[in-house]
């Protein structure tokens, strides 16, 4: 194998969705502040025990306080 070792660094198994799953997303809280906004269409690409990966047209902040 030419000395290349592949390690799985994730703690959870990831389920890839092919084709992606169409869904709707809404933001309910940002930095502890409750939000009342509409929803947006997203495409869910994969799901795992630690979360999911999705595609969206929204410009979301890079922040771990987004619910």
C-alpha positions in Angstrom: 0.0 0.0 0.0 3.0 2.3 -0.5 3.3 3.0 3.2 0.1 5.1 3.3 -2.1 4.5 6.3 -5.6 6.0 6.4 -6.9 6.7 9.9 -10.6 7.5 10.8 -10.3 10.5 13.0 -14.1 10.8 13.6 -15.7 9.4 16.8 -18.9 8.6 14.9 -19.9 6.8 11.7 -21.0 9.2 9.0 -24.0 8.3 6.7 -23.6 9.9 3.3 -26.8 10.8 1.6 -26.7 10.4 -2.1 -28.6 12.2 -3.4 -28.7 14.9 -0.6 -31.8 15.1 1.4 -33.9 18.3 0.9 -34.9 20.0 4.2 -35.8 23.3 5.8 -33.7 25.1 8.5 -34.5 27.9 10.8 -32.3 29.8 13.3 -33.8 29.9 16.8 -30.9 31.3 18.8 -27.7 33.2 18.2 -25.2 34.0 21.1 -27.9 33.2 23.7 -30.4 35.6 22.1 -33.7 34.1 20.8 -34.4 34.8 17.1 -37.7 34.9 15.2 -36.7 34.4 11.6 -38.2 32.4 8.7 -36.8 29.2 7.3 -34.5 28.3 4.4 -34.1 25.3 2.1 -31.0 23.3 2.7 -29.5 20.1 1.3 -28.2 17.6 4.0 -25.1 15.8 2.6 -24.3 13.5 5.5 -25.3 12.7 9.1 -23.4 11.4 12.0 -23.6 11.1 15.8 -21.7 14.5 16.2 -23.9 16.4 13.8 -24.7 16.9 10.1 -23.2 18.6 7.0 -25.5 20.7 4.9 -25.4 23.1 1.9 -27.2 26.4 2.0 -27.4 29.7 0.2 -27.3 31.5 3.6 -24.2 33.5 4.7 -23.9 32.0 8.2 -21.4 33.2 10.7 -18.6 30.9 11.7 -19.7 30.6 15.3 -20.5 27.7 17.7 -23.3 29.7 19.4 -25.7 29.3 16.5 -28.7 27.1 17.3 
